[in-house]
Amino acid sequence: MRRFIFAFSAAAAALILLAGCKPKAPGAKPVDIDWQEGDVVAVAFLGYYDSFAALEAAPSYVRLTKTFPQIVGATKVDTGMGREIFLVIPRDPMATLSVNRDGPGVFDGDQEVLYRSETGEPVLVSCNFSKANSEVVCVDNAGHSVTFNPWLDKQGGKVRLPRGGGVKDVSLPLPAPLEGFTQFDYGEDFDGNDLGIRVRLEAGRPVLTCNPESLASIGWEEDMFVIASGDNQFTGINGLCKGVFLGTIGQDYNPVVCVVTDGGEVKICGVFYAMQHGEPELSDPLPGFKDVTGFESGGGGPWEDEDGETMYSYQTIYALDARGGRTEIPWFNSYGLFMAEDGGDSVEVMLTPDWHFYLTRYNPDGDLSETYYGSFFETDRDDESAKYAFRQTGYGRLEEDGTLKMENRIRTGKFTAREEGFSYAVNITGSDAFKSGTLFRDERMANMEDDIEYD
């Protein structure tokens, strides 16, 4: 019964629309920067965010704007690749400030002026994926100038400053790592072969290390994976992290990364799914987890054998919190692709084990027309149906010129899913995106049904 429950809460969630909501600027005094002689500009590392919209939607946003009210209204400069966001504040309100695409991570000939101002406004710069790819140049009215690449030292967790000075680091300290939860090795198979899966905490972010070749001993073939061997950066951090864990959820090898954010929330990532789809993506914060201090592996589904001994049918992971709680991590084990017909359009829903959904709508000619994405979680279930909550975070629409226009759209809602053979009926509350009761069909399961021979 687990398959239809998870599948179609996501499908419904994806079709709900809402105009994006921008948080209001909190009332806070400007940050007190202790300028020293020779300082031309101040810089603050804010965290790892997939986009500026993700920054504004993150739980950390209001807290950051209380310390750095310059964030609100600052010009946003996106270098095109990277998840580190820096706030740059010129000392002189009439300074000339420019942000260029330049640095060790940019090929020769690709330098480009992304932003330039002569009135000294603060800017937010999104940059750096694996190497520095942006350059900031600031010149004040007295002729003092500085040029530097905003870049975080992954070992010390500090902003790298130019040797000649001129840049003042005003970043908040990175969250203190949770003791015992800074790195984990998934371990070996039953024959002692290293599976090559590891996770570590590095300057406030988790890093996944994997080696597809090493998984042959448990039945995986190397060509089943598209992820790069070695270190891989997570998407979905959207803030800072202070703890990591790597364990198993299920009856077999199934490595799952668990992360504690700086606010004590929990996010997860299924490693095998990530390895087959190109990059590890963290879930949204799981509901019901607060002030988490660590994790532990354990047995799930206890039962007693004929001798009265307690047995466990699968391995699982528990989150430990500051109040002494021990809560099992929820896992979605029915991920895949599901199809539906709606008003002549075809609808495809991709569900991930990390509680994400991605929905794509195609018009009768087979052309993509809309796309939606967000997260979903189970809230209740019985023998025939289940209820879910969802959170839509984005929407895209194909424009007349052929471009896909993406928007940050946030909405929450509820769903009910009911099994009907190899199809699933979804009932939606508060949406006219498609008819309530629309059937979504798992194509693979449907094909299995066609192949069944009955006596």
C-alpha positions in Angstrom: 0.0 0.0 0.0 3.0 2.3 0.4 3.4 2.9 -3.4 0.2 4.8 -4.2 0.3 6.8 -0.9 3.5 8.6 -1.7 3.2 8.8 -5.4 0.2 10.9 -5.8 0.5 13.4 -2.9 3.4 14.6 -5.0 1.4 14.7 -8.2 -1.3 16.8 -6.7 1.2 19.1 -5.0 2.9 19.8 -8.2 -0.2 21.3 -9.9 -1.0 23.8 -7.2 0.0 27.4 -8.1 0.7 30.4 -6.0 2.5 33.7 -6.6 5.8 33.9 -4.7 5.8 35.6 -1.3 8.9 37.8 -0.4 9.6 38.1 3.3 9.3 41.5 4.8 12.4 43.3 6.0 12.7 43.1 9.7 13.3 46.2 11.7 17.0 46.1 12.5 19.8 48.6 12.8 22.6 48.5 10.2 25.5 46.1 11.2 28.2 47.9 13.1 31.3 47.4 11.0 34.5 48.3 12.8 36.2 49.8 9.9 40.0 49.9 10.1 42.5 52.1 8.2 42.9 50.8 4.7 39.5 49.0 4.6 37.7 49.6 1.3 35.0 47.0 1.4 33.4 44.5 3.8 32.3 41.0 2.9 30.0 38.5 4.7 29.6 34.8 3.7 25.9 34.0 4.2 25.8 30.3 3.4 25.1 27.9 0.6 21.9 28.5 -1.4 20.7 27.2 -4.7 19.4 30.6 -5.7 18.5 34.0 -4.3 14.9 32.8 -4.1 16.0 29.9 -2.0 17.8 32.4 0.3 14.7 34.5 0.8 12.6 31.4 1.5 15.1 29.8 3.9 14.5 29.8 7.7 17.8 31.6 8.1 16.7 34.6 6.0 15.1 36.7 8.7 17.9 36.0 11.2 20.5 37.1 8.6 18.7 40.3 7.7 18.6 41.2 11.4 22.4 41.1 11.4 22.8 42.4 7.9 19.8 44.6 6.9 21.8 45.6 3.8 20.6 42.2 2.4 17.1 43.6 1.9 17.1 45.7 -1.3 20.7 44.7 -2.3 21.3 44.2 -6.0 21.6 40.4 -6.8 24.5 39.3 -9.0 24.4 35.7 -10.2 27.6 34.5 -11.8 25.7 31.6 -13.4 27.3 28.7 -11.4 27.7 28.4 -7.7 26.0 28.1 -4.4 28.0 30.4 -2.1 26.3 33.7 -1.4 28.3 36.7 -0.2 27.2 40.2 0.9 29.6 42.9 -0.3 29.4 46.3 1.4 31.5 49.3 0.1 32.8 51.6 2.9 32.4 54.7 0.7 28.7 55.3 -0.2 29.9 56.8 -3.5 32.4 54.1 -4.3 32.6 52.4 -7.7 31.9 48.7 -7.4 31.9 46.1 -10.1 31.4 42.4 -10.1 33.0 40.4 -13.0 32.9 36.8 -14.1 36.6 36.0 -13.5 38.8 33.8 -11.5 40.4 30.3 -11.4 37.0 28.7 -12.3 36.6 30.7 -15.5 38.2 29.8 -18.8 40.3 32.4 -20.6 38.1 34.7 -22.8 35.0 34.2 -20.7 35.6 37.3 -18.5 32.5 39.5 -18.3 31.3 42.5 -16.4 28.1 41.4 -14.6 27.5 44.5 -12.5 28.8 48.0 -12.1 27.7 51.0 -9.9 29.2 54.3 -8.9 27.0 54.9 -6.0 28.3 52.3 -3.5 25.2 50.1 -3.0 25.7 46.7 -1.3 25.4 43.7 -3.5 24.7 40.0 -3.1 26.9 37.7 -5.1 26.1 34.1 -5.9 29.2 32.3 -7.0 31.7 29.4 -6.8 30.8 25.8 -7.4 34.2 24.1 -7.2 36.5 27.1 -7.9 36.3 30.8 -7.5 34.5 32.3 -10.6 33.8 35.9 -9.6 35.9 39.0 -9.1 34.9 42.1 -7.1 36.6 45.5 -7.8 35.9 48.5 -5.5 37.4 52.0 -5.8 36.5 54.7 -3.3 36.6 58.5 -3.9 40.0 58.8 -2.3 41.5 56.5 -5.0 41.9 53.5 -2.7 41.1 50.3 -4.6 40.9 46.6 -3.9 40.3 43.5 -6.2 39.5 40.1 -4.8 37.7 36.8 -5.5 34.9 36.0 -2.9 35.9 32.6 -1.9 35.6 30.4 1.2 38.5 28.5 2.6 37.0 25.0 3.0 39.6 24.0 5.6 39.4 27.0 7.9 35.9 28.1 7.0 37.0 31.7 6.6 36.7 34.1 3.6 39.9 34.3 1.7 41.1 37.8 1.9 43.6 39.5 -0.5 47.2 39.7 0.9 47.3 43.5 0.4 44.4 44.1 2.7 41.5 46.4 1.9 38.7 43.8 2.6 37.1 43.3 6.0 35.5 39.9 6.8 32.3 40.5 8.8 30.9 37.0 8.4 29.0 35.3 11.2 30.9 32.3 12.7 30.1 28.9 11.1 27.9 26.8 13.3 29.8 24.6 15.8 29.9 21.0 14.4 28.0 18.4 16.4 30.5 16.2 18.2 30.8 12.8 16.6 28.8 13.8 13.5 31.4 15.4 11.2 32.2 12.4 8.9 30.9 8.9 8.2 32.0 5.9 6.1 29.2 3.6 4.9 31.6 0.6 5.3 32.1 -2.7 3.6 30.0 -5.5 2.1 29.8 -8.9 3.7 33.0 -9.9 2.1 35.0 -7.0 3.4 35.0 -4.9 0.1 35.0 -1.2 0.7 31.8 0.3 -0.9 33.5 3.7 -1.3 30.6 5.8 0.1 31.4 8.5 2.6 30.1 11.8 3.8 31.8 14.6 5.6 31.1 18.1 7.0 33.3 20.8 5.3 33.0 24.4 6.2 29.3 24.2 7.0 28.3 22.0 4.1 28.0 18.2 3.6 30.2 16.6 0.9 29.4 13.1 -0.6 32.3 10.9 -1.8 31.4 7.9 -3.9 33.0 5.4 -6.3 30.7 3.6 -8.7 33.3 1.0 -9.5 33.4 -0.2 -5.8 29.7 -1.2 -5.9 30.1 -4.1 -8.2 30.4 -6.5 -5.2 26.7 -5.9 -4.3 25.4 -6.2 -7.8 25.5 -2.7 -9.2 27.1 -2.1 -12.6 29.2 1.0 -13.2 27.2 2.2 -16.2 24.1 2.4 -14.0 25.5 5.6 -12.4 26.0 9.0 -13.9 27.5 10.7 -10.9 31.1 11.7 -10.9 33.5 9.5 -8.9 35.0 11.4 -6.0 33.6 14.4 -4.1 30.2 15.7 -5.0 28.5 18.9 -3.8 24.9 18.8 -2.5 22.0 20.9 -3.8 19.3 21.9 -1.4 21.6 22.9 1.5 20.0 26.4 1.5 21.8 27.6 4.7 24.5 26.0 6.7 24.9 22.5 8.3 26.4 21.4 11.6 26.2 17.6 11.4 26.1 14.6 9.0 25.3 10.9 9.3 25.3 8.0 6.9 23.2 4.9 7.5 20.8 2.4 6.0 17.1 2.5 5.7 15.6 -0.8 4.4 16.3 -4.5 4.2 19.4 -4.3 2.1 22.2 -1.9 1.2 20.5 1.5 0.9 22.8 4.4 2.1 21.0 7.5 3.2 22.7 10.7 4.2 21.1 12.7 7.1 22.1 16.3 7.7 21.4 18.6 10.7 21.0 22.3 9.7 22.3 25.2 11.8 18.7 25.5 13.0 18.5 21.9 14.3 16.3 20.7 11.4 16.8 17.4 9.4 17.3 16.9 5.7 18.0 13.6 3.9 19.4 12.3 0.6 19.2 8.8 -0.9 22.7 8.0 -2.2 21.9 5.4 -4.8 19.2 7.6 -6.3 21.6 10.5 -6.4 24.3 8.4 -8.1 21.8 7.4 -10.8 20.6 11.0 -11.4 23.8 13.0 -11.4 24.0 14.9 -8.1 23.0 14.5 -4.5 19.9 16.6 -3.5 18.9 17.2 0.0 15.2 17.1 1.0 13.4 20.0 2.4 13.4 20.0 6.2 11.5 17.0 7.4 8.4 17.9 9.5 8.4 17.1 13.2 12.2 17.3 13.8 13.5 20.1 16.0 16.7 20.7 17.9 18.3 17.5 16.6 21.7 16.7 18.2 22.6 13.5 16.3 21.5 10.2 14.8 21.8 6.5 15.4 21.1 3.3 13.4 18.7 0.7 14.7 16.1 -1.9 13.8 12.7 -1.1 12.5 9.5 -3.0 12.5 10.0 -5.1 15.6 8.3 -8.5 15.9 8.6 -11.6 18.0 9.7 -15.0 16.7 8.3 -18.3 17.9 10.7 -18.3 20.9 9.5 -14.8 21.9 12.7 -13.1 20.8 12.4 -9.6 19.4 13.4 -9.4 15.7 13.7 -6.5 13.3 12.6 -6.7 9.7 14.7 -3.8 8.4 17.4 -1.3 9.4 16.4 2.4 9.9 17.8 5.7 11.2 16.7 7.6 14.3 17.2 11.3 15.0 18.1 12.3 18.6 17.0 15.6 19.9 17.9 17.9 22.8 14.7 16.8 24.7 15.8 13.2 24.7 13.5 12.2 21.8 14.3 9.4 19.4 12.3 9.7 16.1 12.5 7.5 13.1 13.5 9.2 9.8 10.7 8.8 7.2 11.7 7.3 3.9 9.8 7.3 0.5 10.3 3.9 -1.1 8.0 4.1 -4.1 9.8 6.7 -6.2 9.5 6.7 -10.0 7.7 8.2 -12.9 3.8 8.3 -13.1 1.5 9.4 -15.9 -1.9 10.9 -16.3 -4.2 12.5 -18.9 -5.8 15.8 -18.0 -8.0 17.8 -20.5 -6.0 16.4 -23.5 -2.7 17.2 -21.9 -0.2 14.5 -20.7 1.2 14.9 -17.2 4.4 13.3 -15.9 5.3 13.2 -12.3 8.8 12.3 -11.1 9.0 11.4 -7.4 12.3 11.0 -5.5 13.1 9.1 -2.3 14.0 12.4 -0.8 10.3 13.6 -0.8 10.6 15.9 -3.8 8.2 16.0 -6.8 8.8 17.3 -10.3 5.8 17.6 -12.6 5.8 18.3 -16.3 2.7 19.0 -18.4 2.7 18.5 -22.2 0.1 19.8 -24.6 -1.7 17.6 -27.1 1.1 18.2 -29.6 3.6 16.7 -27.2 5.3 20.0 -26.4 6.3 20.9 -22.8 4.0 23.7 -21.5 4.4 23.8 -17.7 6.6 22.4 -15.0 6.1 22.4 -11.2 8.2 21.3 -8.3 8.2 21.1 -4.5 8.0 18.6 -1.6 5.4 16.4 0.1 5.0 14.4 3.3 2.6 11.8 4.6 0.3 12.9 7.4 -2.1 10.0 7.9 -3.1 6.6 6.3 -5.5 3.7 6.5 -5.9 0.4 4.6 -7.3 2.1 1.5 -6.0 5.6 1.3 -3.6 8.1 2.7 -3.4 11.8 3.4 -0.5 14.1 2.6 0.7 17.7 3.0 2.6 19.4 0.2 4.7 22.5 -0.3 5.1 23.8 -3.9 8.2 26.0 -4.3 8.5 26.6 -8.0 6.7 26.9 -11.3 7.8 27.2 -14.9 5.8 28.1 -18.1 6.8 27.9 -21.7 6.7 31.4 -23.3 5.7 32.2 -26.9 9.4 32.7 -27.8 10.2 29.2 -26.7 11.9 30.0 -23.4 10.9 28.4 -20.1 10.2 31.2 -17.6 10.7 30.0 -14.0 9.2 31.6 -11.0 9.5 31.1 -7.2 5.9 30.1 -6.2 5.1 28.9 -2.8 1.9 27.2 -1.6 0.9 24.6 0.9 -2.0 22.2 0.8 -3.4 18.7 1.4 -4.2 15.6 -0.7 -5.7 12.2 -0.5 -4.6 9.2 -2.7 -6.6 6.0 -3.2 -5.5 2.9 -5.0 -7.6 1.6 -8.0 -5.8 -1.4 -9.4 -2.5 -0.3 -10.9 -3.7 3.3 -11.0 -4.2 5.9 -8.2 -6.9 8.5 -7.8 -5.8 11.8 -6.3 -8.3 14.1 -4.6 -7.1 17.6 -4.1 -8.4 20.3 -1.7 -8.3 23.9 -2.8 -7.0 23.5 -6.4 -8.6 23.7 -9.9 -5.3 22.7 -11.6 -6.9 19.4 -12.6 -10.1 17.5 -11.7 -10.3 15.9 -8.3 -10.1 12.2 -8.7 -7.7 12.2 -11.7 -6.1 8.8 -12.2 -2.3 8.6 -12.3 -0.8 5.4 -13.7 2.6 3.8 -13.0 3.5 2.7 -16.6 5.9 0.0 -15.3 3.3 -1.5 -13.0 0.7 -1.3 -15.8 2.9 -3.3 -18.1 3.4 -5.9 -15.4 -0.4 -6.1 -15.1 -0.7 -6.7 -18.9 1.9 -9.5 -18.7 0.1 -11.4 -16.0 -1.5 -14.7 -17.2 -4.5 -16.0 -15.3 -5.7 -19.6 -15.1 
